């Protein structure tokens, strides 16, 4: 019948046209071959702004690192020693309160104007006074210009951590004239964010070409950069879900993938490099010390049973290659971390004995954790299930209570969880932030651990906070962690692996604990 | 709002002594009023539901340290109006809405209208391509299956439509991305266009159209190439649905006396198919197509995630997980309005196809 064949012919033609379109797209060379001028980086976006003064999200720090420069920085992935950047030298006073910085001469912003001491004072004061997410970095710090090339930062209390804080991209130096012209007032009313989300006003190796918080950020090389020119003319950072990231980088559609889990990076082809390194995030268990919340977890022998009952090696296996044990709450990269040999080992008999001593029979506890959150590609669910199985062997019944992250965080922050499985990432690579785990402090309170609950530990904490000099600090912080491991309500578990997969043509790929990856450090083979 | 109710209302004769407006205008005005009412309902329901969810947007928006500083939290709440009582927040939102202000997203720190202006065209391009593909293929397959009833092609098409209806979209998206992009290397990677080329200058927001307007051929082929797999994946379900409905509708009409009479008169097959059969068979098909567009929109959330397509699905997901109220409300409004428009189009099309429901 004529009608039928005609319809069929029409259909066939349509199908061919579709196939041709598909073929047309595919025949095109994949973006940015090695050695080309464009670099494509795939990552799961956690991005809100390109205004350094408000930046606190991982993706934002990558952008901030590329477009702005800070006074001090870190070399490679070594975060134990701050090195000069816009400041050529720094000196901390003996009491640890005054940091004096000498500015480097000849540094210029992307528009060609020089970086001055006034820009430094404006930018840092702005971060502190805008009361955005990173403002706590400079809480109680006064910033003053002594002369055209010298800036002093005076803290209320001894602040040996300040040189370790300054490399944070949130403390990037802005061109104050440009920012002021565009609504910058350096206080809570500051309106420059909108401008800074479309244009960068920094002295970094890159400038913002386009910026979209949900899909992609395009950076172009800063033509006026005063340092060595970066290898790539253009860098595209795309928001891509991790399963898709894997295929993109394998096929050469992107050159770098930042969020692949341990499972996903196994069996990668030879033309890709896989960098696995323990991230600075530490997973830990907390047992609430508030008797109103639980009569079980407040029992010190119960906490001991948990600590001895967890199969740490099993958790490491779950996390995949590259992950590491967390011997204490301070991760291995940071000054004051405990040596790996001091990590608690599993001891099922010891755990059973501790449980017997506790006087509790067949205790049941609720373990809360966020469901959809992943840390370095690792989700909480399998870890929680493994812990549940481990503790079952000891005689503790764990009732798993997963919740969406905003809900779970609410209970955690308000100290309402009986037991919690969480992670802590360093705000900056200095051990003093880990004093948050002590009684009456930020994380301590979340475990219902009020000030005055453990005087010995609190004194050790004070001593560590005031210590000056690397050696004295290392010793003091290790002492705090030993005591915390012996009597505290926290059980440090593991540091998951941060995996970066990159094309062989990309050189200098290295995971950084603060800004993940320094785009300007990447080269082309 | 059911289309059949409207159909019923449409055939009611106009009341005497009020001759003023033509029926179509009256119909449209009534629909517009209902639309405004429904849009308001959407905002109310979204607002209430979002506020019922336990959890605090502060946790999603401020860093671990900052959210423990009461001063910062207070300032952040004040900035986003979250320090006011709920009814006042809602009142302020409505007040802004009337003036065309959808509020500021807590996540992107931009006006929601700007965010939507970027995300909606991306999704429209994807969903539009998908609905076009599924209408053409679905109706064609359905007609073929009906005409070749119980033959091999009918069975094959039944299999295809069953697959289309029962395969989960996210699975299909992952597998087709893996097969066509990674294994066969036929299609380009994720996103809307090759990152080395960049987006065409924005006119409509649809990359394919904008590229043509700007005369950028390479961008056009890249955009079409990027569009084809996600659109097909999204369309497969609707193709399956439309194939089944068209087939049964055509079969029903084929058995009617007037079709047989037409055949007996010796009319050519083409005339019978297009003028006699398809015309009456299309009424139920259009109803289904309108409904299917809804499921298409919900399917975009998953497809957009896999193909890194920066559309409204991804935006909605991100806003919902971070309790970004203004953004969630904005998405709810857009989706609501799209539904209303589709329903309106469907109702008007009834009149075009079937003179019995035409307005008098």
Interface residues (C-beta under 8 A of the other chain):
Chain A: X1 X2 X3 X4 X6 X7 X8 X10 X11 X14 X18 X21 X22 X23 X24 X25 X26 X28 X30 X31 X32 X36 X38 X40 X42 X48 X49 X54 X56 X131 X132 X133 X134 X135 X136 X139 X188 X193 X194 X197 X212 X213 X214 X215 X216 X218 X234 X236 X238 X239 X240 X241 X243 X244 X247 X248 X250 X251 X253 X254 X372 X404 X405 X406 X407 X409 X410 X413 X424 X425 X427 X442
Chain B: X53 X54 X55 X56 X57 X59 X60 X61 X62 X63 X64 X65 X66 X67 X68 X69 X71 X72 X75 X76 X107 X108 X109 X110 X115 X118 X119 X133 X136 X137 X140 X143 X144 X147 X148 X174 X177 X178 X180 X181 X182 X185 X186 X187 X188 X189 X190 X191 X194 X195 X196 X197 X198 X218 X221 X222 X224 X225 X226 X228 X229 X232 X268 X269 X270 X273 X305 X306 X307 X308 X310 X314 X315 X318 X321 X322 X323
